[in-house]
Amino acid sequence: MTVRFFIIGAIVAAISSWAIVSSLVLYLDPERAGLIGYFLFFLALFLAAASTASLCGYSVRRLVARHVLAAYAVRTSLRQGVWLALLLNLLLLLQLVRLYVWWLAVLACILLVTTEFIFLGYDRAYRRTAHRA
């Protein structure tokens, strides 16, 4: 995937997903929509949050760390955008079923941050061994 394809695809996905989320919020009655309505809402919200967070993360990475290759910035930004969207959907789903408490949110954040540190450590170790070969 090229960087240009990522940027254009993420912009199109963000705009269309946010349009779908807003139309679902405005025109869909959650009590009558049932399970399909909730599924569509959470799917559209996941795509909107992941694409928006990925674009923002990529922009910040390109401004702050100019020495990093664009492909590495895309990979990290996309992964972190997906993590953030998963966290958002998980917390909203917990709120929907009335199980949301602050310590579960903290545990979910700690789990995702730990998982991201594992991925970042793996990426750094892979880059170090790739330069030696």
FENZIVEN-V274337 format. One record per residue. N is the residue number from 1. RES is the residue in three letters. PHI is phi in degrees with one decimal (none if undefined). OMEGA is omega in degrees with one decimal (none if undefined). D_LAST is the distance of its C-alpha to the last C-alpha in Angstrom with 1 decimal. Layout:
N_RES_PHI_OMEGA_D_LAST ; N_RES_PHI_OMEGA_D_LAST
This chain:
1_MET_none_178.3_24.5 ; 2_THR_-83.3_-179.5_25.0 ; 3_VAL_-66.1_179.2_26.1 ; 4_ARG_-62.4_178.1_29.5 ; 5_PHE_-63.8_177.4_30.1 ; 6_PHE_-61.4_-176.5_29.2 ; 7_ILE_-65.6_-179.3_31.7 ; 8_ILE_-64.9_179.0_34.4 ; 9_GLY_-63.6_179.5_34.1 ; 10_ALA_-68.9_177.9_34.1 ; 11_ILE_-65.6_178.9_37.2 ; 12_VAL_-63.0_179.3_39.0 ; 13_ALA_-64.3_-179.3_38.3 ; 14_ALA_-65.5_-178.1_39.4 ; 15_ILE_-64.5_-178.3_42.6 ; 16_SER_-68.6_-179.9_43.6 ; 17_SER_-68.4_177.5_42.7 ; 18_TRP_-66.6_175.7_44.7 ; 19_ALA_-65.9_178.5_47.5 ; 20_ILE_-66.9_179.0_47.6 ; 21_VAL_-61.0_-178.9_47.5 ; 22_SER_-66.2_178.1_50.3 ; 23_SER_-69.6_176.2_52.4 ; 24_LEU_-66.2_179.9_52.0 ; 25_VAL_-67.9_-176.3_53.1 ; 26_LEU_-77.8_-168.6_56.0 ; 27_TYR_-112.1_-175.8_57.3 ; 28_LEU_-108.6_175.6_56.4 ; 29_ASP_-86.3_-175.5_58.6 ; 30_PRO_-64.6_-179.6_56.4 ; 31_GLU_-73.1_-179.3_59.3 ; 32_ARG_-91.6_-176.1_60.0 ; 33_ALA_-72.4_178.7_56.4 ; 34_GLY_75.9_-174.6_55.5 ; 35_LEU_-66.6_-179.6_52.1 ; 36_ILE_-66.2_177.8_51.0 ; 37_GLY_-63.2_177.5_51.7 ; 38_TYR_-65.4_179.2_49.7 ; 39_PHE_-61.6_179.1_46.8 ; 40_LEU_-64.2_178.9_46.9 ; 41_PHE_-64.0_-178.1_47.1 ; 42_PHE_-67.6_177.3_44.2 ; 43_LEU_-66.8_179.1_42.0 ; 44_ALA_-65.3_178.3_43.0 ; 45_LEU_-66.5_177.4_42.5 ; 46_PHE_-61.8_179.9_39.0 ; 47_LEU_-63.7_179.9_38.0 ; 48_ALA_-66.2_-178.4_39.7 ; 49_ALA_-68.5_-179.0_38.3 ; 50_ALA_-66.4_-178.8_34.7 ; 51_SER_-70.3_178.7_34.7 ; 52_THR_-67.2_179.4_36.5 ; 53_ALA_-66.0_178.1_34.3 ; 54_SER_-65.6_177.3_31.2 ; 55_LEU_-63.6_178.9_32.6 ; 56_CYS_-64.9_179.0_33.7 ; 57_GLY_-64.1_178.1_30.4 ; 58_TYR_-65.7_179.6_28.5 ; 59_SER_-62.3_179.3_31.2 ; 60_VAL_-64.9_179.9_30.9 ; 61_ARG_-63.9_-180.0_27.1 ; 62_ARG_-71.1_177.7_27.3 ; 63_LEU_-79.1_-174.5_30.1 ; 64_VAL_-85.0_-175.2_28.7 ; 65_ALA_-111.3_-177.5_24.9 ; 66_ARG_-73.4_-176.8_24.7 ; 67_HIS_-78.6_-179.3_21.3 ; 68_VAL_-79.9_177.2_19.7 ; 69_LEU_-60.4_-176.3_18.9 ; 70_ALA_-63.2_-179.6_21.9 ; 71_ALA_-65.3_177.1_20.1 ; 72_TYR_-67.7_178.3_18.9 ; 73_ALA_-66.6_178.2_22.5 ; 74_VAL_-64.9_-177.4_24.0 ; 75_ARG_-61.6_-179.4_22.2 ; 76_THR_-67.0_-179.4_23.2 ; 77_SER_-64.9_179.4_26.6 ; 78_LEU_-65.4_179.2_27.4 ; 79_ARG_-62.8_-179.2_26.4 ; 80_GLN_-69.5_174.4_28.6 ; 81_GLY_-65.2_177.5_31.3 ; 82_VAL_-67.2_177.1_31.5 ; 83_TRP_-58.6_-178.6_31.7 ; 84_LEU_-63.9_178.9_34.5 ; 85_ALA_-66.6_176.2_36.3 ; 86_LEU_-63.0_178.5_36.1 ; 87_LEU_-62.9_178.9_37.5 ; 88_LEU_-60.7_179.9_40.3 ; 89_ASN_-65.9_178.9_41.3 ; 90_LEU_-63.1_-179.4_41.3 ; 91_LEU_-66.4_177.0_43.5 ; 92_LEU_-69.0_176.6_45.8 ; 93_LEU_-66.8_175.7_46.1 ; 94_LEU_-62.4_177.5_47.0 ; 95_GLN_-66.9_-179.7_49.6 ; 96_LEU_-63.2_-179.3_50.9 ; 97_VAL_-93.2_176.3_51.7 ; 98_ARG_60.0_175.8_52.9 ; 99_LEU_-113.9_-176.8_50.3 ; 100_TYR_-74.5_170.5_48.7 ; 101_VAL_-135.0_-171.9_48.9 ; 102_TRP_-62.5_-176.4_47.0 ; 103_TRP_-73.0_173.3_45.2 ; 104_LEU_-69.2_176.4_43.7 ; 105_ALA_-64.6_178.1_42.4 ; 106_VAL_-64.8_177.8_40.9 ; 107_LEU_-62.5_178.4_39.3 ; 108_ALA_-64.6_177.5_37.8 ; 109_CYS_-63.4_179.3_36.4 ; 110_ILE_-62.3_179.0_34.9 ; 111_LEU_-62.7_-179.4_33.4 ; 112_LEU_-69.9_177.8_31.8 ; 113_VAL_-66.1_177.5_30.5 ; 114_THR_-63.3_178.1_29.0 ; 115_THR_-62.7_179.0_27.4 ; 116_GLU_-66.9_176.3_26.0 ; 117_PHE_-63.4_176.2_24.6 ; 118_ILE_-64.1_178.0_22.8 ; 119_PHE_-63.1_179.1_21.3 ; 120_LEU_-64.6_177.0_20.4 ; 121_GLY_-64.4_177.5_18.8 ; 122_TYR_-64.6_178.7_16.7 ; 123_ASP_-62.0_-179.7_15.7 ; 124_ARG_-67.0_178.7_14.8 ; 125_ALA_-66.0_179.2_12.8 ; 126_TYR_-66.3_178.9_10.9 ; 127_ARG_-65.9_179.6_10.3 ; 128_ARG_-66.7_-179.6_9.3 ; 129_THR_-75.3_178.6_6.6 ; 130_ALA_-70.1_179.1_5.5 ; 131_HIS_-72.9_-179.5_5.6 ; 132_ARG_-74.8_-174.8_3.8 ; 133_ALA_-75.5_none_0.0
